[in-house]
Amino acid sequence: MSAARLGLPLLLAALLCTAPAYAGQACSEAPLSAVEVVKSMELAKQTYEALDASGGAVALVARAGQDLSKYGQHYSHLGIVLRDHPAGRWTVVHELNACGTANSELYNEGIGNFFLTDLYRYEARILLPGPALQARLAGVMAGRAPRRMHEPRYNMLSYVYSTRYQNSNQWVLELLASAGADPGQVETRTEAQAWLKARHYDPSTVEIPAAVRLGARMFRANVAFDDHPFDRRMAGHIDTVNADALLRFVQALDPQARVLSVAQ
């Protein structure tokens, strides 16, 4: 049954399924307002319906949780969304940083919880890989790779070619490497990064002056710079993984990929 034909109570249950209440929340003591909750849930409903209508079984979904325009970026966070059977519900799998710490964990959430956070823009981007990459990604997600590719030491600005830390979008990127490579070729984060480098993955460079880097390192547990090459770091060039560059890479890698936009 499609989301468009679900009654409101059943749709809300599908949107919110599988996740603890805190998993999709922003790291803030202020609760969302009623208006924010309604707008977030409407975006989740529209995303659910777009996924249902797509005919796909696996996709990437991006949300805009922060204003990153000064860095030339639009979306802040990505998850992998899967359908549990041909007519079943959609579940988002993604990495989240525990508030106030340098640790992360993997979560399975309903689409409602994925968007039930302090969004900067009420819009989403869905990327549907072509059938072949969808099938390989589904196989990767069904095995041990999601856990094997997860590094719990979280760094919001982790270096794209280091395994010391990981940010949430980097986890998605490295799983995509595992799916895109020949079977058995990419089993570790080191192998994933070698595969990405061989395909000239172009990381996003964030320009961060020394004073800002020092302040972030002193006052943010989830920000570090010691995994970045010394010369690049001293010049203020921070090469990290973000959602926009990742989406562009998948489109270049997979000519059959389709992009869907959802906005209120």
RODO-2510 file (C-alpha; in nm, 4 decimals, decimal comma):
residues 264
     n   res          X          Y          Z
     1     m     0,0000     0,0000     0,0000
     2     s     0,1383     0,3417    -0,0897
     3     a     0,1827     0,6192     0,1642
     4     a    -0,0757     0,8261    -0,0212
     5     r    -0,3407     0,5661     0,0617
     6     l    -0,2505     0,5225     0,4265
     7     g    -0,4738     0,6782     0,6871
     8     l    -0,3066     0,9478     0,8997
     9     p    -0,2485     0,7267     1,2096
    10     l    -0,0947     0,4476     1,0008
    11     l     0,1154     0,6925     0,8033
    12     l     0,2528     0,8536     1,1188
    13     a     0,3413     0,5101     1,2562
    14     a     0,5255     0,4256     0,9348
    15     l     0,7089     0,7556     0,9309
    16     l     0,8240     0,7226     1,2910
    17     c     0,8914     0,3485     1,3079
    18     t     1,1958     0,1745     1,4547
    19     a     1,3766     0,4604     1,6303
    20     p     1,4089     0,5773     1,9904
    21     a     1,2599     0,9218     2,0352
    22     y     1,5911     1,0981     2,0836
    23     a     1,7647     0,9594     1,7760
    24     g     1,6438     1,2246     1,5349
    25     q     1,6628     1,5224     1,7670
    26     a     1,9008     1,8139     1,7421
    27     c     2,1605     1,8616     2,0151
    28     s     1,9572     2,1291     2,1891
    29     e     1,7597     2,1608     2,5078
    30     a     1,4889     2,3601     2,3296
    31     p     1,2025     2,1396     2,2063
    32     l     1,0666     2,1836     1,8570
    33     s     0,7632     2,4063     1,8318
    34     a     0,4293     2,2659     1,7172
    35     v     0,4744     2,4424     1,3827
    36     e     0,8209     2,2905     1,3383
    37     v     0,6897     1,9427     1,4169
    38     v     0,4056     1,9773     1,1664
    39     k     0,6370     2,1065     0,8936
    40     s     0,8925     1,8311     0,9603
    41     m     0,6269     1,5620     0,9462
    42     e     0,4819     1,7038     0,6247
    43     l     0,8277     1,6930     0,4678
    44     a     0,8653     1,3334     0,5866
    45     k     0,5276     1,2427     0,4362
    46     q     0,6184     1,3987     0,1018
    47     t     0,9550     1,2188     0,1028
    48     y     0,7870     0,8875     0,1860
    49     e     0,5414     0,9330    -0,1003
    50     a     0,8201     1,0264    -0,3429
    51     l     1,0119     0,7124    -0,2471
    52     d     0,6993     0,5001    -0,2898
    53     a     0,6367     0,6471    -0,6345
    54     s     0,9996     0,6024    -0,7430
    55     g     0,9798     0,2264    -0,7823
    56     g     1,3140     0,1926    -0,6046
    57     a     1,4183    -0,0166    -0,3072
    58     v     1,7337     0,1654    -0,1906
    59     a     1,8177     0,5361    -0,2039
    60     l     2,0145     0,8126    -0,0408
    61     v     1,8214     1,0866     0,1370
    62     a     1,9657     1,4236     0,2380
    63     r     1,8331     1,6865     0,4788
    64     a     1,9282     2,0503     0,5343
    65     g     1,9805     2,0734     0,9077
    66     q     2,2230     2,3667     0,9112
    67     d     2,2963     2,6811     0,7137
    68     l     2,6151     2,5861     0,5275
    69     s     2,5829     2,8455     0,2531
    70     k     2,9040     3,0242     0,3564
    71     y     3,0854     2,7002     0,2708
    72     g     2,9033     2,6665    -0,0621
    73     q     2,7004     2,3696     0,0618
    74     h     2,3267     2,3046     0,0704
    75     y     2,2593     1,9731     0,2479
    76     s     2,4157     1,8812     0,5805
    77     h     2,3387     1,5143     0,6439
    78     l     2,2791     1,1927     0,4493
    79     g     2,1260     0,8568     0,5288
    80     i     2,0665     0,5358     0,3349
    81     v     1,6971     0,4560     0,3032
    82     l     1,5787     0,1003     0,2379
    83     r     1,2462    -0,0671     0,1749
    84     d     1,2081    -0,3795     0,3853
    85     h     1,0117    -0,5633     0,1129
    86     p     0,8521    -0,4624    -0,2202
    87     a     0,5391    -0,3108    -0,0641
    88     g     0,6803    -0,2407     0,2801
    89     r     0,7909     0,0538     0,4889
    90     w     1,1006     0,2666     0,4393
    91     t     1,3747     0,2818     0,7022
    92     v     1,6672     0,5259     0,7167
    93     v     2,0049     0,3958     0,8365
    94     h     2,2561     0,6634     0,9312
    95     e     2,5317     0,7639     1,1683
    96     l     2,4602     1,0161     1,4433
    97     n     2,6913     1,1923     1,6855
    98     a     2,5907     1,1707     2,0523
    99     c     2,5320     1,5231     2,1831
   100     g     2,8295     1,6813     2,3561
   101     t     3,0624     1,3896     2,2876
   102     a     3,3151     1,2680     2,0309
   103     n     3,1251     0,9406     1,9801
   104     s     2,8775     0,8208     1,7199
   105     e     2,6431     0,5287     1,6695
   106     l     2,4362     0,3840     1,3860
   107     y     2,0590     0,4209     1,3941
   108     n     1,7646     0,2693     1,2076
   109     e     1,4834     0,5225     1,1954
   110     g     1,1513     0,5879     1,0381
   111     i     1,1545     0,8726     0,7888
   112     g     0,9597     1,0917     1,0307
   113     n     1,2339     1,0743     1,2924
   114     f     1,4982     1,1459     1,0284
   115     f     1,3369     1,4839     0,9642
   116     l     1,2139     1,5493     1,3186
   117     t     1,5032     1,7763     1,4035
   118     d     1,5878     2,1452     1,3940
   119     l     1,5866     2,1817     1,0152
   120     y     1,7243     2,4920     0,8498
   121     r     1,5314     2,4290     0,5272
   122     y     1,2232     2,2122     0,4884
   123     e     1,3440     2,0285     0,1829
   124     a     1,5052     1,6978     0,0970
   125     r     1,7073     1,5470    -0,1840
   126     i     1,6596     1,1833    -0,2828
   127     l     1,9175     1,0071    -0,4977
   128     l     1,8074     0,6768    -0,6482
   129     p     2,0994     0,4725    -0,7828
   130     g     2,0454     0,2698    -1,0962
   131     p     1,9123    -0,0867    -1,0539
   132     a     2,2585    -0,2479    -1,0499
   133     l     2,4019    -0,0202    -0,7812
   134     q     2,0783    -0,0424    -0,5824
   135     a     2,1061    -0,4211    -0,5789
   136     r     2,4709    -0,4123    -0,4694
   137     l     2,3998    -0,1518    -0,2008
   138     a     2,1078    -0,3581    -0,0699
   139     g     2,3389    -0,6575    -0,0418
   140     v     2,6027    -0,4536     0,1417
   141     m     2,3439    -0,3174     0,3853
   142     a     2,2122    -0,6667     0,4575
   143     g     2,5533    -0,7903     0,5702
   144     r     2,8144    -0,6807     0,8221
   145     a     2,9556    -0,3938     0,6187
   146     p     2,7530    -0,1146     0,7878
   147     r     2,9038    -0,2018     1,1251
   148     r     3,2458    -0,2874     0,9829
   149     m     3,2675     0,0482     0,8066
   150     h     3,1599     0,2427     1,1160
   151     e     3,4221     0,4268     1,3213
   152     p     3,2684     0,5463     1,6511
   153     r     3,5324     0,8196     1,7011
   154     y     3,3378     1,1069     1,5515
   155     n     3,4813     1,4209     1,3959
   156     m     3,2467     1,6622     1,2218
   157     l     3,5323     1,7687     0,9913
   158     s     3,7107     1,4357     0,9513
   159     y     3,9708     1,4115     0,6752
   160     v     3,8363     1,2244     0,3750
   161     y     4,1417     0,9947     0,3466
   162     s     4,2058     0,9116     0,7109
   163     t     4,0580     0,6325     0,9236
   164     r     4,1303     0,8028     1,2577
   165     y     3,7822     0,9537     1,2795
   166     q     3,4639     0,9530     1,0752
   167     n     3,1746     1,1880     1,0122
   168     s     2,8235     1,0753     0,9246
   169     n     2,8486     1,1452     0,5516
   170     q     3,1859     0,9688     0,5353
   171     w     3,0215     0,6518     0,6617
   172     v     2,7721     0,6666     0,3724
   173     l     3,0514     0,7352     0,1226
   174     e     3,2617     0,4409     0,2370
   175     l     2,9620     0,2059     0,2225
   176     l     2,8996     0,3241    -0,1317
   177     a     3,2606     0,2360    -0,2135
   178     s     3,1993    -0,1130    -0,0792
   179     a     2,8895    -0,1433    -0,2984
   180     g     3,0509     0,0078    -0,6080
   181     a     3,3645    -0,2075    -0,5985
   182     d     3,3956    -0,5631    -0,7249
   183     p     3,2830    -0,8235    -0,4664
   184     g     3,5449    -0,8681    -0,1962
   185     q     3,7566    -0,5741    -0,3136
   186     v     3,6477    -0,3301    -0,0403
   187     e     3,6093    -0,4820     0,3051
   188     t     3,7732    -0,2153     0,5236
   189     r     3,7758     0,1617     0,5534
   190     t     4,1331     0,1710     0,4219
   191     e     4,0292    -0,0236     0,1119
   192     a     3,7232     0,2002     0,0674
   193     q     3,9377     0,5123     0,0752
   194     a     4,1868     0,3636    -0,1702
   195     w     3,8988     0,2822    -0,4073
   196     l     3,7626     0,6371    -0,3781
   197     k     4,1055     0,7903    -0,4369
   198     a     4,1526     0,5752    -0,7482
   199     r     3,8249     0,7137    -0,8797
   200     h     3,9332     1,0685    -0,8017
   201     y     3,6718     1,1415    -0,5407
   202     d     3,6873     1,5194    -0,5023
   203     p     3,6361     1,6150    -0,1375
   204     s     3,4913     1,9463    -0,0343
   205     t     3,7453     2,1936     0,0982
   206     v     3,6261     2,4079     0,3869
   207     e     3,8366     2,7175     0,4540
   208     i     3,8842     2,7563     0,8306
   209     p     4,1312     3,0130     0,9713
   210     a     4,3676     2,9154     1,2535
   211     a     4,1812     3,1135     1,5217
   212     v     3,8526     2,9454     1,4319
   213     r     4,0171     2,6018     1,4297
   214     l     4,1631     2,6614     1,7743
   215     g     3,8302     2,7728     1,9177
   216     a     3,6447     2,4796     1,7657
   217     r     3,9000     2,2293     1,8972
   218     m     3,8893     2,3773     2,2478
   219     f     3,5122     2,4043     2,2833
   220     r     3,3681     2,1292     2,0617
   221     a     3,4283     1,7667     2,1566
   222     n     3,3213     1,6515     1,8106
   223     v     3,5678     1,8647     1,6113
   224     a     3,9330     1,7721     1,5518
   225     f     4,1953     1,8581     1,2911
   226     d     4,4847     1,6245     1,3735
   227     d     4,3835     1,3764     1,1023
   228     h     4,4373     1,6345     0,8255
   229     p     4,7690     1,6704     0,6377
   230     f     4,9853     1,9257     0,8190
   231     d     5,0465     2,1576     0,5237
   232     r     4,6803     2,1685     0,4235
   233     r     4,5719     2,2199     0,7841
   234     m     4,8163     2,5052     0,8440
   235     a     4,6896     2,6763     0,5292
   236     g     4,3332     2,6492     0,6600
   237     h     4,2267     2,3995     0,3908
   238     i     4,0099     2,1300     0,5523
   239     d     3,9212     1,8488     0,3102
   240     t     3,6196     1,6703     0,4486
   241     v     3,3135     1,4751     0,3319
   242     n     2,9852     1,6573     0,2837
   243     a     2,6498     1,5654     0,1390
   244     d     2,6605     1,7819    -0,1737
   245     a     2,9924     1,6453    -0,3007
   246     l     2,8861     1,2906    -0,2210
   247     l     2,5640     1,3249    -0,4223
   248     r     2,7584     1,4652    -0,7181
   249     f     3,0053     1,1762    -0,6986
   250     v     2,7318     0,9117    -0,7088
   251     q     2,5701     1,0809    -1,0096
   252     a     2,9051     1,0787    -1,1918
   253     l     2,9740     0,7181    -1,0871
   254     d     2,6303     0,5863    -1,1859
   255     p     2,4822     0,7343    -1,5059
   256     q     2,1502     0,5623    -1,4259
   257     a     2,1100     0,7455    -1,0952
   258     r     1,8057     0,9715    -1,0599
   259     v     1,7636     1,2746    -0,8345
   260     l     1,4314     1,3751    -0,6782
   261     s     1,3743     1,6985    -0,4887
   262     v     1,1135     1,7426    -0,2162
   263     a     1,0303     2,0842    -0,0741
   264     q     0,7443     2,2632     0,0978
***
